[in-house]
């Protein structure tokens, strides 16, 4: 069984400062990131790097983002998110019809971008996109088989709801690093969620009851007071 590999993200963006900002933000979250500054180089990178997610600016030198999207979709099932300064409905429709999976209008927050990328990765996992990788996340007594959608603690299978599974995945992908409350809510419940933030605390409590040896004294899912939570690999 293979260990989890970093997800690969290709950023096709000709604005170098923005591309580097995206690279920094994604690498801080554990992604493997490559960049390309034009349409032709982006297409070449997509062929050679086999990314899981591709971010494509609509306006690129050498080849339009729409053309890059269409070409990549002809040989890859990677999730494609279009990035553009335009907010015209026609541009969004064109990108989606050519195979894009999502669309973000500049300026956007890095938190929302990361949340949308993770949402696309969860969608691909559910459709078997990563079946060959047989991705497994491990931390202490907890083992999470993404493909099989199974969680084991000390070798015993535990039953999680879909939201509990997504929450645990988000925490384990940041193993030993802070997962801020707003980031977890955005990733698990979606960037447009405006419900009671106590929902997160309730789900954390339920997760602890299922995976911790002593839920009242958690050693895996620990609270970072005032900020969020952290999955600790014992």
C-alpha atoms as an extended CHARMM CRD file, in Angstrom:
* protein
*
       234  EXT
         1         1  UNK       CA              0.0000000000        0.0000000000        0.0000000000  PROA      1               0.0000000000
         2         2  UNK       CA              1.4870000000        3.3230000000       -1.0430000000  PROA      2               0.0000000000
         3         3  UNK       CA              2.0250000000        6.2580000000        1.2540000000  PROA      3               0.0000000000
         4         4  UNK       CA              0.2030000000        9.4640000000        0.3580000000  PROA      4               0.0000000000
         5         5  UNK       CA              2.0350000000       11.5020000000       -2.2400000000  PROA      5               0.0000000000
         6         6  UNK       CA              1.7790000000       15.2880000000       -2.4690000000  PROA      6               0.0000000000
         7         7  UNK       CA             -0.8760000000       16.4180000000       -4.8980000000  PROA      7               0.0000000000
         8         8  UNK       CA              0.5810000000       18.1370000000       -7.9600000000  PROA      8               0.0000000000
         9         9  UNK       CA             -0.7290000000       21.5520000000       -8.9860000000  PROA      9               0.0000000000
        10        10  UNK       CA              0.2470000000       23.3410000000      -12.1890000000  PROA      10              0.0000000000
        11        11  UNK       CA             -0.1830000000       27.1280000000      -12.2240000000  PROA      11              0.0000000000
        12        12  UNK       CA             -0.3550000000       28.6340000000      -15.7280000000  PROA      12              0.0000000000
        13        13  UNK       CA             -0.1850000000       32.3630000000      -15.0140000000  PROA      13              0.0000000000
        14        14  UNK       CA              1.8400000000       35.0900000000      -16.7400000000  PROA      14              0.0000000000
        15        15  UNK       CA              1.7530000000       37.5090000000      -13.7800000000  PROA      15              0.0000000000
        16        16  UNK       CA              4.9190000000       36.3550000000      -12.0170000000  PROA      16              0.0000000000
        17        17  UNK       CA              4.1370000000       37.9150000000       -8.5830000000  PROA      17              0.0000000000
        18        18  UNK       CA              0.7130000000       36.2690000000       -8.5080000000  PROA      18              0.0000000000
        19        19  UNK       CA              2.1100000000       32.9230000000       -9.6680000000  PROA      19              0.0000000000
        20        20  UNK       CA              4.7290000000       33.0150000000       -6.9080000000  PROA      20              0.0000000000
        21        21  UNK       CA              2.1250000000       33.9870000000       -4.3050000000  PROA      21              0.0000000000
        22        22  UNK       CA              0.0000000000       31.0210000000       -5.3330000000  PROA      22              0.0000000000
        23        23  UNK       CA              3.0470000000       28.7350000000       -5.2840000000  PROA      23              0.0000000000
        24        24  UNK       CA              3.9940000000       29.8580000000       -1.7780000000  PROA      24              0.0000000000
        25        25  UNK       CA              0.4520000000       29.4390000000       -0.4380000000  PROA      25              0.0000000000
        26        26  UNK       CA              0.0080000000       25.9790000000       -1.9500000000  PROA      26              0.0000000000
        27        27  UNK       CA              3.4400000000       24.6760000000       -0.9750000000  PROA      27              0.0000000000
        28        28  UNK       CA              2.7250000000       25.8270000000        2.5780000000  PROA      28              0.0000000000
        29        29  UNK       CA             -0.3010000000       23.4870000000        2.4630000000  PROA      29              0.0000000000
        30        30  UNK       CA              1.7840000000       20.5310000000        1.2890000000  PROA      30              0.0000000000
        31        31  UNK       CA              1.1010000000       20.6620000000       -2.4630000000  PROA      31              0.0000000000
        32        32  UNK       CA              3.7880000000       20.1070000000       -5.0870000000  PROA      32              0.0000000000
        33        33  UNK       CA              3.6260000000       23.1440000000       -7.3790000000  PROA      33              0.0000000000
        34        34  UNK       CA              5.0190000000       23.9370000000      -10.8230000000  PROA      34              0.0000000000
        35        35  UNK       CA              4.4320000000       27.1100000000      -12.8010000000  PROA      35              0.0000000000
        36        36  UNK       CA              4.3360000000       28.1970000000      -16.4260000000  PROA      36              0.0000000000
        37        37  UNK       CA              4.1670000000       31.7450000000      -17.7720000000  PROA      37              0.0000000000
        38        38  UNK       CA              2.5640000000       31.2320000000      -21.1910000000  PROA      38              0.0000000000
        39        39  UNK       CA              0.0100000000       29.1010000000      -22.9460000000  PROA      39              0.0000000000
        40        40  UNK       CA              2.4740000000       26.8930000000      -24.8580000000  PROA      40              0.0000000000
        41        41  UNK       CA              4.7380000000       26.2840000000      -21.8380000000  PROA      41              0.0000000000
        42        42  UNK       CA              1.6890000000       25.5550000000      -19.7000000000  PROA      42              0.0000000000
        43        43  UNK       CA              0.4790000000       22.9540000000      -22.1780000000  PROA      43              0.0000000000
        44        44  UNK       CA              3.9340000000       21.3650000000      -22.2710000000  PROA      44              0.0000000000
        45        45  UNK       CA              4.0960000000       21.2940000000      -18.4740000000  PROA      45              0.0000000000
        46        46  UNK       CA              0.6650000000       19.6580000000      -18.2770000000  PROA      46              0.0000000000
        47        47  UNK       CA              1.8850000000       16.8760000000      -20.5640000000  PROA      47              0.0000000000
        48        48  UNK       CA              5.1660000000       16.2930000000      -18.7260000000  PROA      48              0.0000000000
        49        49  UNK       CA              4.1580000000       16.8460000000      -15.0770000000  PROA      49              0.0000000000
        50        50  UNK       CA              0.7990000000       15.0190000000      -15.0660000000  PROA      50              0.0000000000
        51        51  UNK       CA             -0.7760000000       17.4160000000      -12.5300000000  PROA      51              0.0000000000
        52        52  UNK       CA             -3.8130000000       16.6150000000      -10.4090000000  PROA      52              0.0000000000
        53        53  UNK       CA             -5.0680000000       20.2280000000      -10.6090000000  PROA      53              0.0000000000
        54        54  UNK       CA             -4.3580000000       22.9390000000      -13.1840000000  PROA      54              0.0000000000
        55        55  UNK       CA             -4.9600000000       26.6330000000      -12.5660000000  PROA      55              0.0000000000
        56        56  UNK       CA             -5.1720000000       28.5270000000      -15.8600000000  PROA      56              0.0000000000
        57        57  UNK       CA             -5.2930000000       32.2760000000      -16.3900000000  PROA      57              0.0000000000
        58        58  UNK       CA             -7.6940000000       33.2410000000      -19.1580000000  PROA      58              0.0000000000
        59        59  UNK       CA             -5.3660000000       35.8310000000      -20.7250000000  PROA      59              0.0000000000
        60        60  UNK       CA             -2.0120000000       34.2400000000      -21.5670000000  PROA      60              0.0000000000
        61        61  UNK       CA              0.7380000000       35.0770000000      -24.0740000000  PROA      61              0.0000000000
        62        62  UNK       CA              1.2020000000       32.6990000000      -26.9660000000  PROA      62              0.0000000000
        63        63  UNK       CA             -2.0830000000       30.8450000000      -26.4950000000  PROA      63              0.0000000000
        64        64  UNK       CA             -5.3210000000       31.7450000000      -24.7500000000  PROA      64              0.0000000000
        65        65  UNK       CA             -6.3000000000       30.1250000000      -21.4930000000  PROA      65              0.0000000000
        66        66  UNK       CA             -9.4150000000       28.7350000000      -23.1550000000  PROA      66              0.0000000000
        67        67  UNK       CA             -7.3020000000       27.0080000000      -25.7990000000  PROA      67              0.0000000000
        68        68  UNK       CA             -4.9770000000       25.6460000000      -23.1160000000  PROA      68              0.0000000000
        69        69  UNK       CA             -7.9870000000       24.3260000000      -21.2200000000  PROA      69              0.0000000000
        70        70  UNK       CA             -9.3970000000       22.6160000000      -24.3060000000  PROA      70              0.0000000000
        71        71  UNK       CA             -6.0560000000       21.0020000000      -25.1800000000  PROA      71              0.0000000000
        72        72  UNK       CA             -5.3910000000       19.7630000000      -21.6410000000  PROA      72              0.0000000000
        73        73  UNK       CA             -8.8640000000       18.2900000000      -21.4060000000  PROA      73              0.0000000000
        74        74  UNK       CA             -8.1740000000       16.2550000000      -24.5570000000  PROA      74              0.0000000000
        75        75  UNK       CA             -5.5020000000       14.1800000000      -22.7620000000  PROA      75              0.0000000000
        76        76  UNK       CA             -5.9780000000       14.7290000000      -19.0190000000  PROA      76              0.0000000000
        77        77  UNK       CA             -8.6840000000       14.2730000000      -16.3820000000  PROA      77              0.0000000000
        78        78  UNK       CA             -7.0070000000       16.7780000000      -14.0510000000  PROA      78              0.0000000000
        79        79  UNK       CA             -9.2690000000       19.2630000000      -12.3060000000  PROA      79              0.0000000000
        80        80  UNK       CA             -9.0970000000       22.6000000000      -14.1380000000  PROA      80              0.0000000000
        81        81  UNK       CA             -9.8120000000       25.9140000000      -12.4350000000  PROA      81              0.0000000000
        82        82  UNK       CA             -9.8650000000       29.0260000000      -14.6060000000  PROA      82              0.0000000000
        83        83  UNK       CA             -8.4370000000       32.2710000000      -13.1960000000  PROA      83              0.0000000000
        84        84  UNK       CA             -9.3300000000       35.6080000000      -14.7580000000  PROA      84              0.0000000000
        85        85  UNK       CA             -9.7670000000       39.3040000000      -14.1350000000  PROA      85              0.0000000000
        86        86  UNK       CA            -12.8940000000       39.1780000000      -16.2590000000  PROA      86              0.0000000000
        87        87  UNK       CA            -16.2890000000       38.6050000000      -14.6820000000  PROA      87              0.0000000000
        88        88  UNK       CA            -18.3570000000       38.2860000000      -17.8380000000  PROA      88              0.0000000000
        89        89  UNK       CA            -20.8070000000       35.4140000000      -17.8890000000  PROA      89              0.0000000000
        90        90  UNK       CA            -19.7680000000       34.5020000000      -21.4390000000  PROA      90              0.0000000000
        91        91  UNK       CA            -16.1750000000       33.8770000000      -20.3220000000  PROA      91              0.0000000000
        92        92  UNK       CA            -17.3140000000       31.6070000000      -17.4960000000  PROA      92              0.0000000000
        93        93  UNK       CA            -19.6480000000       29.6460000000      -19.7580000000  PROA      93              0.0000000000
        94        94  UNK       CA            -16.9360000000       29.2620000000      -22.4170000000  PROA      94              0.0000000000
        95        95  UNK       CA            -14.4370000000       27.9160000000      -19.8980000000  PROA      95              0.0000000000
        96        96  UNK       CA            -16.8990000000       25.4600000000      -18.3800000000  PROA      96              0.0000000000
        97        97  UNK       CA            -18.0430000000       24.2350000000      -21.7920000000  PROA      97              0.0000000000
        98        98  UNK       CA            -14.4230000000       23.5580000000      -22.7790000000  PROA      98              0.0000000000
        99        99  UNK       CA            -13.9140000000       21.3170000000      -19.7610000000  PROA      99              0.0000000000
       100       100  UNK       CA            -13.0550000000       23.5810000000      -16.8270000000  PROA      100             0.0000000000
       101       101  UNK       CA            -14.3600000000       22.3930000000      -13.4580000000  PROA      101             0.0000000000
       102       102  UNK       CA            -14.4410000000       25.7160000000      -11.6290000000  PROA      102             0.0000000000
       103       103  UNK       CA            -13.9050000000       29.4270000000      -12.1710000000  PROA      103             0.0000000000
       104       104  UNK       CA            -12.4080000000       32.1470000000       -9.9620000000  PROA      104             0.0000000000
       105       105  UNK       CA            -12.4040000000       35.8690000000      -10.6470000000  PROA      105             0.0000000000
       106       106  UNK       CA             -9.4250000000       37.9670000000       -9.5990000000  PROA      106             0.0000000000
       107       107  UNK       CA             -8.7690000000       39.2080000000       -7.0200000000  PROA      107             0.0000000000
       108       108  UNK       CA             -9.4210000000       36.1430000000       -4.8690000000  PROA      108             0.0000000000
       109       109  UNK       CA             -8.2600000000       35.0200000000       -1.4570000000  PROA      109             0.0000000000
       110       110  UNK       CA             -5.6860000000       32.2330000000       -1.1790000000  PROA      110             0.0000000000
       111       111  UNK       CA             -7.8780000000       30.5840000000        1.4540000000  PROA      111             0.0000000000
       112       112  UNK       CA            -10.7650000000       30.3110000000       -0.9770000000  PROA      112             0.0000000000
       113       113  UNK       CA             -8.4630000000       29.0710000000       -3.7530000000  PROA      113             0.0000000000
       114       114  UNK       CA             -7.0930000000       26.3190000000       -1.5040000000  PROA      114             0.0000000000
       115       115  UNK       CA            -10.6200000000       25.3800000000       -0.4240000000  PROA      115             0.0000000000
       116       116  UNK       CA            -11.7410000000       25.0660000000       -4.0390000000  PROA      116             0.0000000000
       117       117  UNK       CA             -8.6840000000       22.9850000000       -4.9500000000  PROA      117             0.0000000000
       118       118  UNK       CA             -9.3650000000       20.5960000000       -2.0700000000  PROA      118             0.0000000000
       119       119  UNK       CA            -13.0200000000       20.3830000000       -3.0880000000  PROA      119             0.0000000000
       120       120  UNK       CA            -11.9700000000       19.3330000000       -6.5870000000  PROA      120             0.0000000000
       121       121  UNK       CA             -9.5540000000       16.7460000000       -5.1820000000  PROA      121             0.0000000000
       122       122  UNK       CA            -12.3230000000       15.2630000000       -3.0460000000  PROA      122             0.0000000000
       123       123  UNK       CA            -14.5310000000       15.0620000000       -6.1340000000  PROA      123             0.0000000000
       124       124  UNK       CA            -11.8030000000       13.2770000000       -8.0900000000  PROA      124             0.0000000000
       125       125  UNK       CA            -11.1980000000       10.8870000000       -5.2030000000  PROA      125             0.0000000000
       126       126  UNK       CA            -14.8840000000        9.9600000000       -5.1370000000  PROA      126             0.0000000000
       127       127  UNK       CA            -14.8250000000        9.2150000000       -8.8770000000  PROA      127             0.0000000000
       128       128  UNK       CA            -11.7390000000        7.0140000000       -8.5640000000  PROA      128             0.0000000000
       129       129  UNK       CA             -9.2820000000        9.4630000000      -10.1440000000  PROA      129             0.0000000000
       130       130  UNK       CA             -6.5840000000        8.4910000000       -7.6490000000  PROA      130             0.0000000000
       131       131  UNK       CA             -7.2800000000        4.7890000000       -7.5630000000  PROA      131             0.0000000000
       132       132  UNK       CA             -3.8250000000        3.7970000000       -8.8140000000  PROA      132             0.0000000000
       133       133  UNK       CA             -2.1390000000        5.8570000000       -6.1270000000  PROA      133             0.0000000000
       134       134  UNK       CA             -4.2390000000        4.1080000000       -3.4350000000  PROA      134             0.0000000000
       135       135  UNK       CA             -3.5980000000        7.0920000000       -1.2290000000  PROA      135             0.0000000000
       136       136  UNK       CA             -3.3770000000        6.4230000000        2.4940000000  PROA      136             0.0000000000
       137       137  UNK       CA             -2.9020000000        9.0650000000        5.1830000000  PROA      137             0.0000000000
       138       138  UNK       CA             -1.3630000000        7.9060000000        8.4610000000  PROA      138             0.0000000000
       139       139  UNK       CA             -0.8360000000        9.5270000000       11.8180000000  PROA      139             0.0000000000
       140       140  UNK       CA             -0.2130000000        7.6080000000       15.0210000000  PROA      140             0.0000000000
       141       141  UNK       CA             -2.9480000000        4.9960000000       15.4590000000  PROA      141             0.0000000000
       142       142  UNK       CA             -5.0780000000        6.4970000000       12.6670000000  PROA      142             0.0000000000
       143       143  UNK       CA             -5.0090000000        5.2360000000        9.0790000000  PROA      143             0.0000000000
       144       144  UNK       CA             -7.1640000000        6.8530000000        6.4070000000  PROA      144             0.0000000000
       145       145  UNK       CA             -7.6470000000        5.0800000000        3.0520000000  PROA      145             0.0000000000
       146       146  UNK       CA             -8.8750000000        7.8200000000        0.7210000000  PROA      146             0.0000000000
       147       147  UNK       CA             -9.7810000000        5.5410000000       -2.1850000000  PROA      147             0.0000000000
       148       148  UNK       CA            -11.7490000000        3.0580000000       -0.0790000000  PROA      148             0.0000000000
       149       149  UNK       CA            -13.1870000000        5.8570000000        2.0960000000  PROA      149             0.0000000000
       150       150  UNK       CA            -12.2280000000        3.8590000000        5.1930000000  PROA      150             0.0000000000
       151       151  UNK       CA            -10.7080000000        5.0010000000        8.4960000000  PROA      151             0.0000000000
       152       152  UNK       CA             -9.0240000000        2.5870000000       10.9090000000  PROA      152             0.0000000000
       153       153  UNK       CA             -7.8280000000        3.2220000000       14.4430000000  PROA      153             0.0000000000
       154       154  UNK       CA             -5.4380000000        0.6180000000       15.8270000000  PROA      154             0.0000000000
       155       155  UNK       CA             -6.4570000000       -1.5540000000       12.8810000000  PROA      155             0.0000000000
       156       156  UNK       CA            -10.1710000000       -1.3690000000       13.6740000000  PROA      156             0.0000000000
       157       157  UNK       CA            -12.5470000000        0.2820000000       11.2020000000  PROA      157             0.0000000000
       158       158  UNK       CA            -14.5080000000        3.2470000000       12.5300000000  PROA      158             0.0000000000
       159       159  UNK       CA            -17.6710000000        4.6360000000       10.9410000000  PROA      159             0.0000000000
       160       160  UNK       CA            -17.5350000000        8.3150000000        9.9860000000  PROA      160             0.0000000000
       161       161  UNK       CA            -20.1540000000       10.5020000000        8.3680000000  PROA      161             0.0000000000
       162       162  UNK       CA            -19.1340000000       12.1770000000        5.0740000000  PROA      162             0.0000000000
       163       163  UNK       CA            -18.4790000000       15.4990000000        6.8430000000  PROA      163             0.0000000000
       164       164  UNK       CA            -16.4540000000       13.7870000000        9.5780000000  PROA      164             0.0000000000
       165       165  UNK       CA            -14.4100000000       12.0380000000        6.9030000000  PROA      165             0.0000000000
       166       166  UNK       CA            -13.7550000000       15.2960000000        5.0330000000  PROA      166             0.0000000000
       167       167  UNK       CA            -12.8400000000       17.0720000000        8.2710000000  PROA      167             0.0000000000
       168       168  UNK       CA            -10.4050000000       14.3570000000        9.3120000000  PROA      168             0.0000000000
       169       169  UNK       CA             -8.8530000000       14.3920000000        5.8410000000  PROA      169             0.0000000000
       170       170  UNK       CA             -8.3450000000       18.1620000000        6.0120000000  PROA      170             0.0000000000
       171       171  UNK       CA             -6.7080000000       17.8290000000        9.4220000000  PROA      171             0.0000000000
       172       172  UNK       CA             -4.4730000000       14.8950000000        8.4570000000  PROA      172             0.0000000000
       173       173  UNK       CA             -3.2680000000       16.6160000000        5.2820000000  PROA      173             0.0000000000
       174       174  UNK       CA             -1.8890000000       19.3390000000        7.5930000000  PROA      174             0.0000000000
       175       175  UNK       CA             -0.3770000000       16.8060000000        9.9990000000  PROA      175             0.0000000000
       176       176  UNK       CA              1.4030000000       18.5830000000       12.8690000000  PROA      176             0.0000000000
       177       177  UNK       CA              0.4580000000       21.9810000000       11.4180000000  PROA      177             0.0000000000
       178       178  UNK       CA             -2.2710000000       24.4230000000       12.4270000000  PROA      178             0.0000000000
       179       179  UNK       CA             -5.5920000000       24.1090000000       10.6200000000  PROA      179             0.0000000000
       180       180  UNK       CA             -7.3330000000       27.4290000000       11.1230000000  PROA      180             0.0000000000
       181       181  UNK       CA            -11.0660000000       27.3910000000       11.8240000000  PROA      181             0.0000000000
       182       182  UNK       CA            -12.0420000000       29.4440000000        8.7720000000  PROA      182             0.0000000000
       183       183  UNK       CA             -9.9610000000       27.2080000000        6.4840000000  PROA      183             0.0000000000
       184       184  UNK       CA            -11.5670000000       24.0220000000        7.8210000000  PROA      184             0.0000000000
       185       185  UNK       CA            -15.0700000000       25.4560000000        7.5110000000  PROA      185             0.0000000000
       186       186  UNK       CA            -14.3740000000       26.6080000000        3.9510000000  PROA      186             0.0000000000
       187       187  UNK       CA            -12.9330000000       23.2500000000        2.8950000000  PROA      187             0.0000000000
       188       188  UNK       CA            -15.5180000000       20.9890000000        4.5240000000  PROA      188             0.0000000000
       189       189  UNK       CA            -18.7100000000       23.0570000000        4.2690000000  PROA      189             0.0000000000
       190       190  UNK       CA            -17.7650000000       25.2170000000        1.2840000000  PROA      190             0.0000000000
       191       191  UNK       CA            -16.5090000000       28.8110000000        0.8900000000  PROA      191             0.0000000000
       192       192  UNK       CA            -20.0790000000       30.1690000000        0.8480000000  PROA      192             0.0000000000
       193       193  UNK       CA            -21.0430000000       28.6140000000        4.2060000000  PROA      193             0.0000000000
       194       194  UNK       CA            -22.3970000000       31.1990000000        6.6360000000  PROA      194             0.0000000000
       195       195  UNK       CA            -23.8930000000       28.9430000000        9.2920000000  PROA      195             0.0000000000
       196       196  UNK       CA            -23.0120000000       28.6580000000       12.9680000000  PROA      196             0.0000000000
       197       197  UNK       CA            -19.2600000000       28.1060000000       13.3900000000  PROA      197             0.0000000000
       198       198  UNK       CA            -20.0470000000       25.8790000000       16.3730000000  PROA      198             0.0000000000
       199       199  UNK       CA            -20.8730000000       23.2270000000       13.7760000000  PROA      199             0.0000000000
       200       200  UNK       CA            -17.1190000000       22.7180000000       13.3950000000  PROA      200             0.0000000000
       201       201  UNK       CA            -16.6620000000       22.2100000000       17.1360000000  PROA      201             0.0000000000
       202       202  UNK       CA            -19.5010000000       19.6800000000       17.2300000000  PROA      202             0.0000000000
       203       203  UNK       CA            -17.9160000000       17.6540000000       14.4190000000  PROA      203             0.0000000000
       204       204  UNK       CA            -14.5000000000       17.8030000000       16.0870000000  PROA      204             0.0000000000
       205       205  UNK       CA            -16.0760000000       16.5060000000       19.3040000000  PROA      205             0.0000000000
       206       206  UNK       CA            -17.6810000000       13.6060000000       17.4370000000  PROA      206             0.0000000000
       207       207  UNK       CA            -14.4380000000       12.8100000000       15.6480000000  PROA      207             0.0000000000
       208       208  UNK       CA            -12.5770000000       12.6950000000       18.9450000000  PROA      208             0.0000000000
       209       209  UNK       CA            -15.1450000000       10.2800000000       20.3330000000  PROA      209             0.0000000000
       210       210  UNK       CA            -14.4430000000        7.9410000000       17.4210000000  PROA      210             0.0000000000
       211       211  UNK       CA            -10.6500000000        8.1110000000       17.0290000000  PROA      211             0.0000000000
       212       212  UNK       CA             -9.1990000000        9.1830000000       20.3810000000  PROA      212             0.0000000000
       213       213  UNK       CA             -8.3670000000        6.6980000000       23.1260000000  PROA      213             0.0000000000
       214       214  UNK       CA             -9.5080000000        9.2990000000       25.6760000000  PROA      214             0.0000000000
       215       215  UNK       CA            -11.7860000000       11.8200000000       23.9350000000  PROA      215             0.0000000000
       216       216  UNK       CA            -11.7030000000       14.1600000000       26.9560000000  PROA      216             0.0000000000
       217       217  UNK       CA             -7.8910000000       14.2310000000       26.7380000000  PROA      217             0.0000000000
       218       218  UNK       CA             -7.2400000000       14.1620000000       22.9670000000  PROA      218             0.0000000000
       219       219  UNK       CA             -3.7440000000       13.4030000000       21.7070000000  PROA      219             0.0000000000
       220       220  UNK       CA             -4.4650000000       13.4420000000       17.9570000000  PROA      220             0.0000000000
       221       221  UNK       CA             -6.9480000000       16.2770000000       17.3540000000  PROA      221             0.0000000000
       222       222  UNK       CA             -5.7420000000       19.0190000000       19.6590000000  PROA      222             0.0000000000
       223       223  UNK       CA             -7.1400000000       22.5080000000       20.0730000000  PROA      223             0.0000000000
       224       224  UNK       CA             -4.9830000000       25.5240000000       19.2650000000  PROA      224             0.0000000000
       225       225  UNK       CA             -6.7650000000       28.0480000000       21.4480000000  PROA      225             0.0000000000
       226       226  UNK       CA             -8.2780000000       30.9600000000       19.5620000000  PROA      226             0.0000000000
       227       227  UNK       CA             -7.0290000000       29.7120000000       16.1780000000  PROA      227             0.0000000000
       228       228  UNK       CA             -8.2140000000       26.2390000000       15.2620000000  PROA      228             0.0000000000
       229       229  UNK       CA             -7.1030000000       22.6330000000       15.4830000000  PROA      229             0.0000000000
       230       230  UNK       CA             -4.0850000000       20.4620000000       14.7580000000  PROA      230             0.0000000000
       231       231  UNK       CA             -3.7600000000       16.7700000000       13.9790000000  PROA      231             0.0000000000
       232       232  UNK       CA             -0.7540000000       15.5380000000       15.9430000000  PROA      232             0.0000000000
       233       233  UNK       CA              1.1730000000       12.4800000000       14.8030000000  PROA      233             0.0000000000
       234       234  UNK       CA              2.1060000000       10.7800000000       18.0730000000  PROA      234             0.0000000000
